[in-house]
Amino acid sequence: MTVSINYPDSLPLPIRNGYQVNHVSPMMRTELDTGRARQRRRYTSVPSIVSVSWIFTQPQAAVFESWFRYGLVDGAEWFNARLRTPLGLESYECRFAEMYSGPVLVGKLLWQFTAELELRERQTLFGDWSVAPEYVEFADLFDLAMNQEWPPA
């Protein structure tokens, strides 16, 4: 499914205060009479829930509420938004898990909104990078070595 609705470019990204990514559990656990438990994978594709807050100026708050109501049909539609995860600042398909909270007047003329966004997919590296984690951990060093130290062809 391709999502065609985008978070408005004129609006700022969520603030860091309270920003949190939580993953929905992909496993099922059954407690046995013996005291042991049995675990198994329930799903291969699970969403993540991201807690976000925005601080908007008055015009930005008006744009946000209008976009939520009319662009997202009161928050029911999926949309693309740039969000920060351990993979970096990337565009993700998401939707509002419930109605946002706010606006709350903060400062003199700013408005704060908070919400939980459901990301369609859990954010992980593509493929099984666990067999060679040093390639991920030292990617910046490898990039410098290849682009600055490697002899030109």
C-alpha angles and dihedrals in degrees: 000000000000118000115215101181115092133196105255113269090217092064124083126245119259117282122249097240107101094357107150137162118210124181124218109237113259093197139077122218124201120191113220128212090247091065093254124110136222120219129190139164112268101181137014094203118048131165129237125224117221121196109212140175129194131198111208136181115236094267091045091051090053091050091048095051092046092048091049093049102041106016095045097030092244092323098305097116130082117244140180118250135169108241134168119243132154086280091061134250104334140153113260135183107242145152136196111274089206140342113310121246120241161335092227117179110237123179115345105311108001130105127210125208125184129193147154116242124200112218112209094225135027109252111244136138113275112258130359105316091160090089091064109021093160090071089061097038094050099034092120091054092047090050091053092047093050097043103037108022103034112099113253116254 
